[in-house]
Structures are given as C-alpha cells and as structure tokens.
Amino acid sequence: MERPKRELFMDKHRPASFAALDFNHDVNTFLQSLAHSDTIPHLIIEGTRGSGKRTRLGLFLQEKFSKYGPWHVKSTQITLEIPGKSETVPVYVSMSPYHYQIDP
C-alpha cells in the first residue's frame, strides 16, 4: 500500500497561477510581463509577512523557466561570521538552477 504524499496545508492550497491571486494585480501584471521579456534585472522582493512574496516568486519562476523542464528548489542554511564581532548569523538560502533566494 502506497503512503499518501504529505504536504503542508499552505503548499497544497497555494495558487497555481497569477490569475488565482486576489490582490496586487499591478504586481502580478509586472511579473508576468517580466517573465516574457528577454532580460531580467536583479530583483529584491519585500513586503510584510503573508503578503504573497514566495508565492509570486514561485509563479514568476514557473512562468519564466517551465519551458526548460522541471526544476526543484533546494533549501539550505549557511552561517556568516561578522567581521570584528564574535557572533555568527544564520542565513537561509533557497536555490534552483535559475535563482537564488536569500532570507536573512
């Protein structure tokens, strides 16, 4: 008997397209047009917790790079030493073959 795939509630019900998002339609339009352009600038996406940053980034990457085949995001944690101080800072990095996402 095959075990059911476990999925977080958020991931299971995450919107699958820009059309399914209910707010910030101007941001959705901008990201869609950027996904279909030839050049992409470096992007810094900021906003309050729960505002849809990760969802919009995932939809942007899917729209831009899905034609190249399946891609998977790998998450890892690295620690940085601050010069002149004795403390280290954890930094979370998510990456695929097409992007790096840094969450300090």
Buried (B, 14 or more C-beta within 10 A) or exposed (E): EEEEEEEEEEEEEBBEEBEEBEEBEEBBEEBBEBBEEEEEEEEEBEEEEEBBBBBBBBBBBBBBBEEEEEEEBEEEEEEEEEEEEEEEEEEEEBBBEEBEBEEE
